[in-house]
Amino acid sequence: MQKGMRIPLLILVCLLQSGTLLAQTLQVQRLHYEVTETGQTPYLSRMLVTEQMVRIDQGSDTADFILFDRAEQVIYSVDSEERTVLVIKPKPVNQPDTRLPEIKVLAKDAGEAPLVAGRKAQHWALQVNGQPCQEAMVLPEMMAMSVAAQVEYLGLLAEQHKISLSGIPMAYRDECADAIQVYAPDALLGKGLPLRLWDINGNQQALTDYRESETVDADLFTLPEAYTRKPMPQ
């Protein structure tokens, strides 16, 4: 009688273990970009995207990272050395900006752009007050969830930039940087997934790898409980 009861019990234990394992993983879209900022050494930027969250890091599961909560519209920047979490949740700026630049997005000849995943890349350019600012090679209708997440993330950062730049005289500000960071952060993202992105100030990024679906540890999307949380000054 006891032997007959062992098989269902063993099956139950296996099912519980399997459920626990599934609960500890998530399916994500993954993007790897090589990022070069003006005068700096290139570095890897890894982006892991779900419907609810985005994690941005430099390829490490344990070092510093950024977590973007898409549902709550909050950005968390984790500093492992300082053991802090910077909380970025900007308040909307109600005062209208009367210094809006003239921004245009123009199609350019993509030349002999190769096919990627069966799609041909497109070439787009961002002009600010009639001057070149930023360009991109993009893939339309590719990795839509990741593109939408980047649009949301950059849009939230733009709100924070508006607050940070409000006290800086226009004479000390860069029109192109303002357009990219504040006024039109998603102008070129609206055309598709960036394969390459570069601006007149020497900043650039290039897509080096991607996965439409990948399984990762769910803990990558949790914040360290013991770290001190600090709100971003508004």
N, C-alpha and C positions, 0 to 999 in steps of 0.2 A: 504493500500500500504506500509506504513511504517512497519507494523507488518510482512509483507511478506519478507522484506529485513533484518530483524533481525536474522533470522536463518542462512543464509549464512555468515553473518558478525560474528556471534558467532562461527561458525565452523572455520572460518579463524583465529580468535583470538586463539582458542584452538590449531589449527595446528601450529601457530607461537610459542605459549608457549611450545608445545611439542618439536618443533625443537630446541628451546633454551635449554631445559632440556637435550636433547640428546647431544647437543654441549658441555655441561658442564661435561660430563662423558666420561670415557674411559674404554675399556675392557683390562684387564691386566692378565698376569700370576703372581701368588703370591707365594713366598717362605718364610718360616720362619725357621731360623737356630738359635740354641742355640750355641753361640760362647764362647769359653774359651781360653783366652790368658794366657801364662805362668805367674803364680802367681797372676792372676787377678780374680775377681768375674765374673761368667758367665753372659752374656747379650744376649738379643734378637736382631737379625739382620733380618729385613724385606726387601725383595727385590720385587719391583713391576716392571714388564717388559712389554714393548710394542715393536713393530717393530722398533720404532725410538728412544725410550728413556728407561732409567733404573733409578729408584729411590731406594736408599738404606738408611734406617733409623732404629731406634730402636723401631718401632711400633707406633710412634706418628705422627699425621698429621701436627703438628705445631712446633715441636722442630727442632734441627739441622738435616740436611740430606745431602746426596750426590746425585747429578744428573749427569748422564752420557748421553751425546748426541751421539748416535751411528752414526748418519749421519755425524756430524761434527768432531767426534773423539775428544771430549773435555769433561773433568770431572770438575764439579763445586762442591766445598765443602762449604756448607752454615753454618756459625756460627752466631746463633741468638743473643748470648750475645755480641759479638764484632760488630754485624751488618755488616759482611763482607762476600764476596764470593771469595774463593780462586779458581783461574782459572788454571787448569792443562792441558796444551797442549804442551807436550814435543816435541822438535825438534829432528828429527832422528839423531842418533849418527853414523857418517860415518866411524869413525876409527874402524877397526876390533879389536875384543877382542881376544888376543892370549892366554888367560888363561881359555878357555872353559873347564869345567869339563866333565868327562865321565858320561853320564846320560842314565840310562836304566829303562824301565817300564816293570815290570814282573807280570804275572798272578799268583795268589795264590789261594789255596783252600778256597772256600767260605763256606764250611761246611754246616750246616743246615740253611742257610740263608732263611728267610721267603719270600713269594711272596708279592710283592707290586704292585698293579694295574695289577695283572696277570703276572708280570715279576719277575724273580729271580735275586737277587742282585749278583754282581760280586765283587771279591776282587782283588785289584791291588796294587802294591808297586812300589815306586820310589827309585832307588838306585843312589847314587852319588859317583863316584870314588870307586865303589865296596862296599860302606857302605850304610846301610839302612837310609832313610831320611824321607819319607812320605808314608802313606798308605791310602786307601780309599775303602769304600763299595759303589758301584755305581749301578744305574739302567740304562742299555743301552736303547737308543731310547725313552727316556722319557723327556718331557718338552724341546723339541729341541730348541725352541726359547730362553728360559731362559739360557740353556747351552751355546748357541752361543753368547748370550749377555755377559755372564760371561767371556768367552774366549776373547772377544774383550776388555772388561774392564780390565782384568788382563794383557792383552798384552800391553795396553796403559800405565798402571802403571809400567810395566816392563821397558818401555822406560824411564820413569821418574827415576826409581831406578838406571838405568845405569848411568844417569847423576849425581845423588846424590852420588853414590858409587865410581865414577871414581877417586876421589882423596884419597880414603882410601886404605892404604897398605893391601895386601892380608893377612898378618899375623894377622890383626885385623878383618878379615871377616870370616863369617861362611859359609862353602861350601854348607850345606843343605839349609840355608836361601837364599843364592845366587841362588841356583837352583830353589827354589820355587818362589822367587820374581822376578828374572831376566831372567835366561836362559831357564826355562821350566815351566812357570806359569800355562800352560794349559795341562801339560802332563797327569794328571789323569782325568781332565775334558773331555779330548778327548775320554775317555772310557764310559762316561755317566753322568747322574745327580748324584752328591754326596749325599748319605744318611748319611754317616759318613766320616770325614776326620781328620786325626791326624798325627803329626810329632814327631820326636825324641826330639824336644825341649819343648814338653808339650802343644803345641797349638792344639786345636781341635774344630770341629764344627759338629753339628748333626741336620739333618732335622727334625723339629717337626711338621710341617704342610705345606700343599701346596694346591693350587687351579689352575686347568688348565685354568679357565676363571672366572673373577670377575670384577664387575663394581665399579669403584672408581671415585672420583672427579678429573676432569682434572686439577684443580688448583694445585694438588700435583706435577705436572710436570712443574710448572712455578717458576722462580726465583724472589726473592723480588727485586722490582725495586729500592727501596730506599737504598739498601745495597751497600757498596763500593766494587768494584771488584779489586782484587789484583792478578796479574799474579804470578805463581810459578816461583821462580828463576831458570834459566837454566844454 
